[in-house]
């Protein structure tokens, strides 16, 4: 909204010309999101406490977590709100890529919200049954995927796959792109959800990934940088950078309240929406394969669960890890919670730097 208000004034006031630039509005969106988080965070925490919307702890989880019971949950609503408002203020709302990202964040957030509400009503850590949650995620992912297909039919999105290091091979998938999009969205949202088990862990890792995605989105939308790095240029992605900047700012603001000892948890409304939104951004800028390394820690967390469950069934009761996801294994091995979180953050930074370095290697 401010974009439409301020940019036309550049003919009368030279200083308003700066609001034409993506970098300026991305920085403004990120700062606005951060300030909003600081202003709204304490109010949201008090509201959730009054409503007695608190975290329920798994009975089979680490005993050290029992003290966290009752900590305000559904904090993901704060992340969503502090991402959307700055985007609406500073973004060019005529860009369809921005609206696809907004819609994806809201829809997956609604799935998580239903799960969180059921947990609160039942006073237990289980909301939706796993099958129900997956079905809802698949339906939402299919709806988002159909939007991608529609955009492709209008020439607003390329339905070809861009493989890293294979510049000359970009097969056009057409409708076969739909199951791929669904897989990426559902997988990413669940991977972040599995990592959301320690104070600051998931939001810190998300912040690292989104910071890298901000740079990737800007490069994808920039004619010179995309040509120099020889990656797929996506002109519409330029405006998406404002959304990603706001996303990063809101993650940083939420981390202020979610770091150990956490005053608020993001809940499924946050975890599912954040994971899906990262996937949508990667898809829009044609870097979905890079998401596998960019979000490497999330992938490790998800794989640890798959290995644990599979081995448990095949071996009739034996385990690979002391507990899955992976962060619980290190907790039960004697690592303090803060050490697990910080070392996982370090690993996340390494994955992010490696992902960015591959751009030049290509």
N, C-alpha and C positions, 0 to 999 in steps of 0.2 A: 504493500500500500504506500509506504514511504517512497518506494522507487518511482511510482507513478506521480507522486506529489512533488518530489524534489528534483528529479531529472529535468522536467520541462522548465524549471526555473533557471537552468544554466545559461539561457540566452540573456537573462537579466542580471544574474549574479554568478560570476565566474567560478566562485568556490563550489557551487553546487555541481559543477562538472565532474567532481571526483566521484560522485555517486553513480556514475556510469560504469565505473570499474568494478569488476568482479571481486578483486582482492580487497577493496575498501569495504564493500558490502558484506563479504564473507567475514572479515575481521569484526565488523559492527554486529553481525548476527551472532558470532561467537561470544563477544563481550556482553551483548544483551542477554543471551541465554545464561551466561554465568551469573550476572547480576540478578536476574529473575530467580535463579536457583537459590541464591543467598537470601533474597527477600521472602520468597514463598516457602522455602524449606522448613523453617521453624513453625510456620502457620500450619503447613500440611501435617507435620509431626504431631502438633497439639490436637488437630482435628481428628487424626487417626486414633490418638490415645483416648479422646473423649468418646469416640464411637466404638472403642474397644476392638479395633481392627488390628490384631496382633498376630505374630508368627506362631504357628504350631510346629513343634519339633518332632521329627521321626523317632519312633520308639526304639528303632534299631540303629540310630545314629550315634556318633561319638558322645560320651557322657558329658564332655565339656560344653556341649551345645545346649544342654538343658537350661542353663542360666539365661539363654537368649529368648526363652519362651515369653511371648507377650510383647516383644519388640514390634513397634508399628511396621506393618507391611503395606503392600500396594504402592510403594514409593515410585514404581515405574511410571505412575501417572504424572509425577513431577517431571520426570525426564521427558515424557511425551509432550507435556504442556510447554515446557521451556525450550523445546525444539521447534514446535509448531508456531508459537507466537512470534519469535524473531524471524522465522522464515516468511510468515505473512507480512511482517513489517518491512523487511529488507529485500525480499525476493521479487523477481519479475514473475507475477502469478499467471502470465500468459504462457509460460513454459510447461508443457505437458509432463516433462520428466520430473519436475518438482512435485506435481500433483500425484504422480505414480508413487513417489517415495512417501508422501504424506499419507496417501490412502493405505499403503502397505503397513506403515507404522500403526495406524489407527486400527485396521482390521485385525492384525495379529495381536495388538494390545487388547482388543475386545475378547479374543479367545482366552488370553491369560486372565483377564478380569473376571470372566465367568468362573474359571478355575479357582481364583483367589476368593471370590464371594462364597463359593461352595465350601471352601476350607473354613472360612470364618463362621458360616452358619452351622457346620457340622462339628466345629471345635476339634478338628483333626488335620493332619498334614496331607491327607488325600482329598482332593477336590474332584475333578473329573477323573473318570477311569482312564487308564492309558489309551485304550482303544477309542474312547470318545474324544479324547484330546487330539489324537492323531487324525481322526476323521475330520474334525473341525479345522485342523491345520491344513489338511489336504484340500478341503473345499475352498478355503480362503486362498491357498496357493494357486489352485486352479483358476479362481476368479482373477487373481493378479496376472497369472500366465496368459489368460485370454486377452487381457488388456495389452500385453506385450505383442501377442499375435496380431491384434487389431492395429496396433501402431506399425507393425511390420508391413501389413497390407497397405498402409497409407504412406509408406516410405519414411516413417519417422523413427524406425528402429531396424537395425540389421538383424535378420534371422539366420545369420551365419555364425559359426563358432570361430573365435580367434584363439589359436593355440600359441602359447609362449614358445619362442625359438623356432616356430614353423610358420614363417611369414607368408609363404606362398600357398599354404593349404588352409582354406577357410570354407569348409563345406556348408552349403545353405540347407538348413534343416526344415524350414517351413513349419508345418504343424507338429513335426517331431521335436520342435524346440520346447513345446508345452511340458512334456514329462521331465525334461532336463531342468526347466525353471522350477517346477514343483519340487523336484528332488533337492535343489540348492536351497530353496526357501525353507522347506520343512527341516532339512538337515541342519541348517545354520541356526534356526530358532531353537531347536532341541539341544544343540551343542552348547549354546550360551546358557540355556536353562540348567543343564547338567553341571556347568561350572559355577553356578550361583549357589555356593554352599559355605563360603567363608566371607568375613567382613571385608568388603572392598575388592574381592577377587574378580568377580565378573565385570563390574563396572570399570575397574582399572584396566583390565584386558581389552574391554570394549573401547575405552578411550584411546588406547595405543593403536588399535586397529583403525578406528575412525580417523585419528590424526593422519595416519598413512593414507587412508582413503581420500581425505581432503586434498592431499597433494596429487594423488592419482587422478581425481576428478578434474582438478584444475588443468593438469597436463593433457588429459583426454580432450578437453574442450578448447585447448589452445592450439592454433594452427601451427605455429613455429615449433613449440615444444614437442607436440605429437609427431611432427615430421622429423625432428632431430633425433628423437628416441625410437622412431620407426614403430610406433604403436598405433592401433586403430584410433582415428580421430572421430570424435562424437561431438559435433558442434553444439547440440542441445544440452550436453552435459555441463557446459560452462556455467549456466545458471544454477545447476544442481549443486555446484560448489557452495553456494550460500546456505542451502539446506544442510549440507554435510558439516559446514563450519558451525552452524547452530547446534547440530547434533553433538559435535565435540565439546562445545561450551557447556551444554546441559549435562554431559557425562562428567565433566570436570567439577561442575557445581554439585552434582549428586554425590560424588566421591567425598566431598567435604563432610557430608553427614553419614556416609556409609562406611567410612574407614573405621578401623578397630579402636574402641568398641563402638559398633554401629548403633546409631540412633534411629535408623530406619532401614528396612530391607526393600528391595525393588519388587519382589514377588514375581509371579508368572506374567503379570501384566507388563512388567518391565523386561524380563528375560526374553520372552517370546517375541515381543515387538522389536527389541534391540537386535536380536539375532537375525530376524527376517529383514529388517531395514538395511543392515550391513550387506546382506545377500542381494537385495534389490539394487543397491548402489553399485555393487560389483557387476551385476548383470547389465545395468544401464550403460556403464562405461566399457563394457566388453572385456572385463578383467575377472570373470568368475573363476577361472582356473587359478589365478593369483590368490584368490580368497583362501585356498587350501593351505597356503603357507602364511599368508597375512594373519589368518586366525588359527595359526598352528597349535597354540595351547588348547583352544577350544576343541580342535580335532583330536588331540591327545586325550582330553577328558572323555570325549564321546567314545573313542576307540577303547579306552580302558573299561568302560561299562560293557561294551559289546563283547570284549574278550572275557571279562569276568563272568557274564551271564552264560556265554557259550560254553566256557570251560566248566562252569559249575554244573551245567546240564549233562555235558559229555562225560565228566568224571564222577558224576553222581555225588556231588557235594563238596568237591575240592575247590580251592580258590587260588587264583594267581596273585591277587593283591589282598592285603588285609581288609580293605574295603574299597569299593568303587563309588563315585568317580575317583580319579587319581589323587586329588588333593586330600581326600580322607585317608588314603594309604599312608601318606607322609605324616599326617596328623597322628595316626595310631602308631607310627614308628618313632614318635617322640619329638617331632618338630613342633615348636610353638606355632600358633596360628599365624602370627605376624611374619615369621620366617617363611612359611609356605607361600603366603600371599606375595611377599616382596620377591622371592626367588621365581615365582611364576610370572610376575610382572617383568622381571629381567629377561626371562625366556621369551616372553611376548615381544619385548623390544628387539631382541635378536631376530626373531621371526619377521618382524616388520621391516627391520633394516635389510635383511636378506631379500625380502620381497621387492623393496624399492631398488636394491642394487641390480636385480635381474633386468630392470628396464634398460640400463645401459649395456648389460651383457648381451642383450638380444641383438 
